[in-house]
């Protein structure tokens, strides 16, 4: 019996969908699904939902729920991480910069807000790596916790466990582009490379033919242009399509959120996410929705919800310790000879082959120089953040924040430092390791 463990199982939607996907593989029909969370109320609800998925799908899995991480990890073949450290501070990650005029839509991935989310999360991720080394050293560890690139780079620097990070933006955007041009998704192929949330399709083909001309033609339709304004503007000017939604993208570059007129023109309509202001800045919590528990627990009652989704985690596990069919996906790994014109050692998102031999990144070569210029700026700033996080050096964190393109587009160096001081103060209970 294989054992797959969820750390942070109280992340309702991820756990529900990933369990569903895992159980669709015959090799995992009798898997042991171990759910671990520190919130006993959430854990009980998740367990009930997972048991319904198992039962209604006609599977034979064993479902275990525990608040003991050692118990959850011991003997695991696969580990999935969807933790969040102090969600209440996520509001401050966004609200403090916004007080200084640094506008956000999501604020969980990079830049000033993402860096502090990483700093707050890092001690727990480091502890988790050490526990995997001790209790399940051969496990495949797939991370979904943001900020993806910063955390994955840190973990891969300090540990030899098999770890990579997953994001659904690559496959999600490719499906969107296929829909825009009326293509059958089974005919789509692409090469995608960059960093998490700022990877680009170096090529995008349908039946082996370049599909970019068709995408440019489709963008002339106002409905399609307005669906993803920021991304479509980037495509128009850079010539390649980026993987992450417009709301996220607008935060990573200096062109869209530095003035109110630009925010209203590019970021309020068609952001692909919450327009204008992040829900965290308003203190919104999905669990305050009326009937949300009922909605969650009735998920498995609809047979359509038991069909495999588009997340990669289950397919990767199947390739590595299930039926062992190799699978190629875009994963987050450090750049050692993978993308020739991106910074050495940075965490890049590139094609990766999963098989019984492990996780093997694929050499991409050089990417177009206009993309390398943009992505290198992001990657170098993240390298500073990783160095500060791993070594506990506060000065490196200041420097990483100086190069946040969103912040630098509206603030001076002194103003950024003052903003960072406030963020250090707000997060002080979690940053005792910083000096």
C-alpha positions as CSV (number, residue, x, y, z in Angstrom):
1,X,0.0,0.0,0.0
2,X,1.3,3.4,-1.0
3,X,1.0,6.3,1.4
4,X,0.4,9.9,0.3
5,X,0.4,12.6,2.9
6,X,-1.2,16.1,2.8
7,X,0.4,18.7,5.0
8,X,-2.0,21.6,5.4
9,X,-5.0,19.4,4.5
10,X,-7.3,22.1,5.7
11,X,-6.7,23.9,2.4
12,X,-10.1,22.6,1.3
13,X,-10.2,22.9,-2.4
14,X,-6.7,21.7,-3.1
15,X,-7.0,18.7,-0.9
16,X,-10.4,17.7,-2.2
17,X,-9.3,18.0,-5.9
18,X,-5.9,16.4,-5.4
19,X,-7.4,13.4,-3.6
20,X,-9.9,13.0,-6.3
21,X,-7.2,13.0,-8.9
22,X,-5.0,10.5,-7.0
23,X,-7.8,8.0,-6.7
24,X,-8.5,8.0,-10.5
25,X,-5.2,6.0,-11.0
26,X,-5.6,2.2,-10.6
27,X,-2.2,2.1,-8.9
28,X,-3.6,4.2,-6.1
29,X,-7.0,2.6,-5.7
30,X,-6.0,1.2,-2.3
31,X,-3.6,4.1,-1.3
32,X,-3.4,5.3,2.3
33,X,-4.4,9.0,2.2
34,X,-3.1,10.7,5.3
35,X,-4.6,14.2,6.1
36,X,-2.6,16.4,8.5
37,X,-3.6,19.9,9.8
38,X,-3.3,21.8,13.0
39,X,-7.0,22.9,12.8
40,X,-9.0,20.0,14.1
41,X,-12.4,21.5,12.9
42,X,-11.1,21.9,9.3
43,X,-9.5,18.5,9.5
44,X,-12.7,16.8,10.4
45,X,-14.6,18.4,7.5
46,X,-11.9,17.5,5.0
47,X,-11.8,13.9,6.2
48,X,-15.5,13.6,5.7
49,X,-15.3,15.0,2.2
50,X,-12.4,12.7,1.3
51,X,-14.2,9.6,2.7
52,X,-17.2,10.5,0.5
53,X,-14.9,10.8,-2.6
54,X,-13.4,7.4,-1.8
55,X,-16.8,5.8,-1.2
56,X,-18.7,7.4,-4.0
57,X,-15.9,6.7,-6.5
58,X,-15.9,3.1,-5.6
59,X,-12.3,3.2,-4.4
60,X,-10.6,1.2,-1.6
61,X,-8.3,3.8,0.0
62,X,-7.6,4.1,3.7
63,X,-8.2,7.6,5.0
64,X,-6.3,8.8,8.1
65,X,-6.6,12.2,9.7
66,X,-4.1,13.5,12.3
67,X,-2.7,16.6,13.9
68,X,0.7,14.8,14.4
69,X,3.1,15.6,11.6
70,X,5.5,12.9,12.5
71,X,2.7,10.3,12.2
72,X,1.6,11.8,8.9
73,X,5.1,11.7,7.4
74,X,6.4,8.4,8.6
75,X,6.7,6.0,5.7
76,X,5.1,8.4,3.1
77,X,5.8,7.8,-0.6
78,X,4.5,11.2,-1.5
79,X,4.0,14.5,0.4
80,X,1.9,17.4,-0.7
81,X,2.2,20.8,1.0
82,X,-0.5,23.4,1.0
83,X,0.2,25.2,4.3
84,X,-0.3,28.9,5.2
85,X,1.3,30.5,8.1
86,X,-0.9,33.0,9.9
87,X,-3.5,34.0,7.3
88,X,-4.4,37.1,9.4
89,X,-1.0,38.6,8.5
90,X,-1.7,38.2,4.8
91,X,-3.9,41.2,5.1
92,X,-0.9,43.3,6.4
93,X,1.3,42.0,3.6
94,X,-1.0,43.9,1.3
95,X,-2.3,46.7,3.4
96,X,1.0,48.1,4.6
97,X,2.5,48.5,1.0
98,X,-0.9,49.9,-0.2
99,X,-0.6,52.6,2.5
100,X,2.6,53.7,0.8
101,X,0.9,53.7,-2.6
102,X,2.1,50.2,-3.8
103,X,-1.0,48.7,-5.2
104,X,-1.8,45.0,-5.3
105,X,-4.3,42.5,-6.6
106,X,-3.1,39.3,-5.0
107,X,0.2,39.9,-3.2
108,X,1.2,36.3,-2.4
109,X,3.9,35.4,-4.8
110,X,6.8,37.9,-5.1
111,X,7.6,41.6,-4.5
112,X,7.4,43.2,-1.1
113,X,4.2,41.3,0.0
114,X,5.4,38.0,-1.3
115,X,8.8,38.3,0.3
116,X,7.3,38.7,3.8
117,X,4.9,35.8,3.2
118,X,8.0,33.8,2.4
119,X,9.9,35.0,5.5
120,X,6.9,34.1,7.7
121,X,6.6,30.7,6.1
122,X,10.2,29.7,5.8
123,X,10.9,28.3,9.3
124,X,7.9,25.9,8.9
125,X,9.1,24.8,5.4
126,X,12.6,24.3,6.7
127,X,11.3,22.2,9.6
128,X,9.1,20.2,7.2
129,X,12.2,19.4,5.0
130,X,14.1,18.2,8.0
131,X,11.2,16.0,9.1
132,X,10.9,14.5,5.6
133,X,14.7,13.8,5.7
134,X,14.1,11.9,9.0
135,X,10.7,10.2,8.6
136,X,10.4,9.6,4.8
137,X,13.7,10.4,3.1
138,X,12.8,8.8,-0.2
139,X,9.4,10.6,-0.5
140,X,8.5,12.8,-3.5
141,X,7.7,16.2,-2.0
142,X,5.4,18.5,-4.1
143,X,4.9,22.0,-2.9
144,X,1.8,24.2,-3.6
145,X,2.5,26.8,-0.9
146,X,3.3,30.3,-2.2
147,X,5.5,32.2,-2.8
148,X,6.5,29.2,-4.9
149,X,9.9,30.3,-6.4
150,X,11.3,31.8,-3.2
151,X,10.4,28.8,-1.0
152,X,11.4,26.1,-3.5
153,X,14.7,27.8,-4.1
154,X,15.4,27.9,-0.4
155,X,14.4,24.3,0.2
156,X,16.5,23.0,-2.8
157,X,19.5,25.0,-1.4
158,X,19.4,23.4,2.1
159,X,18.1,19.9,1.5
160,X,18.7,16.9,-0.8
161,X,15.1,15.6,-0.7
162,X,13.2,15.2,-3.9
163,X,11.2,18.5,-4.0
164,X,9.7,20.6,-6.7
165,X,6.9,23.2,-6.8
166,X,3.7,23.0,-8.8
167,X,1.5,25.7,-10.2
168,X,-1.6,25.2,-12.5
169,X,-1.0,28.4,-14.5
170,X,0.9,26.7,-17.3
171,X,-1.7,24.2,-18.2
172,X,-4.5,26.6,-17.3
173,X,-3.3,29.3,-19.7
174,X,-2.6,26.9,-22.5
175,X,-6.2,25.7,-22.2
176,X,-7.4,29.3,-22.3
177,X,-5.4,30.0,-25.4
178,X,-6.7,26.9,-27.1
179,X,-10.3,28.0,-26.3
180,X,-9.6,31.5,-27.7
181,X,-8.6,30.1,-31.1
182,X,-11.1,27.2,-31.2
183,X,-8.4,24.5,-31.1
184,X,-8.8,21.0,-29.8
185,X,-6.5,21.0,-26.7
186,X,-5.3,17.5,-27.6
187,X,-3.6,19.1,-30.6
188,X,-1.7,21.7,-28.6
189,X,2.0,21.5,-27.9
190,X,4.3,24.1,-26.3
191,X,7.6,24.9,-24.8
192,X,7.3,27.1,-21.7
193,X,10.1,28.6,-19.5
194,X,10.8,31.4,-17.1
195,X,10.1,31.7,-13.4
196,X,6.9,30.8,-11.6
197,X,4.0,33.2,-12.6
198,X,6.4,34.8,-15.1
199,X,7.0,31.9,-17.5
200,X,6.3,32.4,-21.2
201,X,5.4,30.1,-24.1
202,X,8.5,30.2,-26.2
203,X,6.5,28.4,-28.8
204,X,2.8,27.5,-28.9
205,X,1.6,25.2,-31.6
206,X,-1.5,23.4,-32.9
207,X,-0.9,20.3,-34.9
208,X,2.7,21.4,-35.2
209,X,1.9,24.8,-36.6
210,X,2.7,28.1,-34.9
211,X,-0.5,29.3,-33.3
212,X,0.6,32.8,-32.3
213,X,-0.8,34.4,-35.4
214,X,-4.2,32.9,-34.6
215,X,-3.9,34.2,-31.0
216,X,-3.1,37.7,-32.3
217,X,-6.1,37.6,-34.6
218,X,-8.3,36.4,-31.7
219,X,-7.2,39.3,-29.5
220,X,-8.9,41.7,-32.0
221,X,-12.2,40.5,-30.4
222,X,-12.9,42.9,-27.6
223,X,-14.3,40.1,-25.4
224,X,-11.1,38.2,-25.6
225,X,-8.9,41.3,-25.2
226,X,-10.9,42.4,-22.1
227,X,-10.7,38.9,-20.6
228,X,-7.0,39.3,-19.9
229,X,-6.0,43.0,-20.5
230,X,-2.6,43.0,-18.8
231,X,-1.5,39.7,-20.3
232,X,-2.7,40.7,-23.7
233,X,-0.8,44.0,-23.4
234,X,2.4,42.1,-22.5
235,X,1.9,39.8,-25.5
236,X,1.3,42.7,-27.8
237,X,4.6,44.4,-26.7
238,X,6.8,41.4,-26.0
239,X,5.6,38.9,-28.5
240,X,5.2,35.9,-26.2
241,X,2.3,34.9,-23.9
242,X,2.9,34.7,-20.2
243,X,1.4,32.0,-18.0
244,X,-0.1,33.8,-15.0
245,X,-3.4,35.7,-14.7
246,X,-3.5,39.4,-15.4
247,X,-4.1,40.3,-11.7
248,X,-0.9,38.6,-10.7
249,X,1.1,39.8,-13.7
250,X,0.2,43.4,-13.1
251,X,2.0,43.2,-9.7
252,X,5.3,41.9,-11.1
253,X,6.1,44.7,-13.6
254,X,6.4,48.5,-13.4
255,X,3.8,49.4,-16.1
256,X,0.3,48.9,-14.8
257,X,-0.2,49.8,-11.1
258,X,1.9,52.9,-10.5
259,X,-0.9,55.4,-11.2
260,X,-4.6,55.4,-10.5
261,X,-5.5,56.1,-14.2
262,X,-3.4,53.0,-15.2
263,X,-5.0,50.9,-12.6
264,X,-8.5,51.9,-13.8
265,X,-7.5,51.3,-17.4
266,X,-5.7,48.0,-17.2
267,X,-6.3,46.4,-13.8
268,X,-9.9,46.9,-12.8
269,X,-11.5,45.3,-15.9
270,X,-10.2,42.0,-17.1
271,X,-7.6,41.2,-14.5
272,X,-8.4,37.5,-14.5
273,X,-8.6,37.8,-10.7
274,X,-10.1,40.1,-8.1
275,X,-10.1,43.5,-9.8
276,X,-8.5,46.4,-8.0
277,X,-7.9,45.3,-4.4
278,X,-7.1,41.9,-3.0
279,X,-9.7,40.2,-0.8
280,X,-7.1,40.0,1.9
281,X,-6.9,43.7,2.2
282,X,-10.6,43.7,2.9
283,X,-10.3,40.8,5.4
284,X,-12.4,38.5,3.2
285,X,-12.4,34.8,4.1
286,X,-14.1,32.2,1.9
287,X,-15.3,30.3,5.0
288,X,-17.6,33.2,5.9
289,X,-19.8,32.4,2.9
290,X,-23.2,31.1,3.7
291,X,-23.5,27.3,3.3
292,X,-19.8,26.9,2.4
293,X,-19.5,23.7,4.5
294,X,-22.5,22.2,2.8
295,X,-21.1,23.1,-0.6
296,X,-17.8,21.4,0.3
297,X,-19.3,18.2,1.7
298,X,-21.7,17.7,-1.2
299,X,-18.9,17.9,-3.7
300,X,-18.6,14.1,-4.1
301,X,-22.3,13.7,-4.6
302,X,-22.0,14.8,-8.3
303,X,-20.3,12.1,-10.4
304,X,-18.8,14.8,-12.6
305,X,-16.7,16.0,-9.7
306,X,-15.1,12.6,-9.4
307,X,-13.4,12.8,-12.8
308,X,-9.7,13.7,-12.9
309,X,-8.9,17.4,-13.1
310,X,-5.9,19.2,-14.7
311,X,-3.5,19.4,-11.7
312,X,-0.2,17.6,-12.1
313,X,0.5,16.2,-8.7
314,X,-1.4,12.9,-9.1
315,X,0.1,12.2,-12.5
316,X,3.6,12.9,-11.1
317,X,3.1,10.5,-8.3
318,X,1.8,7.9,-10.7
319,X,4.9,8.3,-12.9
320,X,7.3,8.0,-10.0
321,X,5.8,5.3,-7.8
322,X,2.4,4.3,-9.4
323,X,2.2,2.6,-12.8
324,X,5.5,4.4,-13.6
325,X,4.4,6.0,-16.9
326,X,6.8,8.9,-17.5
327,X,5.2,12.3,-17.4
328,X,6.5,15.7,-18.6
329,X,5.3,18.9,-16.7
330,X,6.5,22.4,-15.8
331,X,8.1,22.3,-12.4
332,X,10.1,24.7,-10.2
333,X,13.8,23.8,-10.0
334,X,17.1,25.7,-9.6
335,X,18.7,26.9,-12.8
336,X,21.9,24.9,-13.3
337,X,22.4,24.6,-17.1
338,X,18.7,24.8,-17.9
339,X,18.0,28.3,-19.2
340,X,21.3,29.7,-20.5
341,X,20.4,33.4,-20.2
342,X,18.7,33.4,-16.8
343,X,20.7,33.7,-13.5
344,X,22.5,30.6,-12.3
345,X,21.0,29.0,-9.3
346,X,17.7,30.9,-9.5
347,X,14.5,29.0,-9.2
348,X,13.1,28.6,-12.8
349,X,9.9,27.0,-14.1
350,X,10.9,24.7,-16.9
351,X,9.9,21.4,-18.5
352,X,10.6,18.5,-16.1
353,X,10.4,14.7,-16.7
354,X,9.0,12.6,-13.8
355,X,9.7,8.9,-13.9
356,X,11.0,6.2,-11.6
357,X,14.4,7.7,-12.1
358,X,13.3,10.9,-10.2
359,X,12.6,14.4,-11.3
360,X,14.8,15.4,-14.3
361,X,14.7,19.0,-15.5
362,X,15.1,19.5,-19.3
363,X,17.6,21.9,-20.9
364,X,15.7,24.8,-22.6
365,X,18.7,26.8,-23.9
366,X,18.4,30.5,-24.5
367,X,15.1,32.2,-24.3
368,X,14.3,35.4,-26.3
369,X,16.4,38.4,-25.0
370,X,13.4,40.6,-24.3
371,X,12.0,37.8,-22.0
372,X,15.3,37.2,-20.4
373,X,15.7,40.9,-19.5
374,X,12.3,41.0,-17.7
375,X,12.6,37.6,-16.0
376,X,16.3,38.1,-15.0
377,X,15.3,41.2,-13.1
378,X,12.7,39.2,-11.2
379,X,15.0,36.2,-10.6
380,X,17.9,38.3,-9.3
381,X,15.6,40.1,-6.8
382,X,14.3,36.7,-5.7
383,X,17.8,35.4,-5.3
384,X,18.4,38.3,-2.9
385,X,15.3,37.4,-1.0
386,X,16.3,33.8,-0.8
387,X,19.7,34.6,0.5
388,X,18.3,36.9,3.2
389,X,15.7,34.2,4.1
390,X,18.1,31.3,4.3
391,X,20.9,33.2,6.1
392,X,18.6,35.4,8.3
393,X,20.1,38.6,6.9
394,X,17.7,41.6,7.1
395,X,19.8,43.8,4.9
396,X,19.4,41.4,2.0
397,X,15.6,41.6,2.5
398,X,15.8,45.4,2.2
399,X,17.8,45.0,-1.0
400,X,15.4,42.5,-2.5
401,X,12.5,44.9,-1.8
402,X,14.4,47.8,-3.4
403,X,14.2,45.8,-6.6
404,X,10.5,45.0,-6.4
405,X,9.5,46.5,-9.8
406,X,6.0,47.4,-8.5
407,X,7.3,49.2,-5.4
408,X,10.3,50.8,-7.2
409,X,7.9,52.4,-9.8
410,X,6.3,54.6,-7.1
411,X,8.7,54.8,-4.1
412,X,12.2,56.1,-3.3
413,X,14.8,53.9,-1.6
414,X,14.1,55.6,1.7
415,X,10.4,55.1,1.3
416,X,10.8,51.4,0.5
417,X,13.0,50.9,3.6
418,X,10.4,52.6,5.8
419,X,7.7,50.4,4.4
420,X,9.8,47.3,4.9
421,X,10.5,48.4,8.5
422,X,6.7,48.3,9.1
423,X,6.4,44.9,7.6
424,X,9.2,43.6,9.8
425,X,7.4,45.0,12.8
426,X,4.0,43.4,11.7
427,X,5.7,40.0,11.2
428,X,8.1,40.1,14.2
429,X,6.5,37.1,16.0
430,X,7.7,34.9,13.1
431,X,11.0,36.5,12.3
432,X,13.1,35.8,15.3
433,X,15.7,34.2,13.0
434,X,16.3,37.5,11.1
435,X,19.2,39.7,12.1
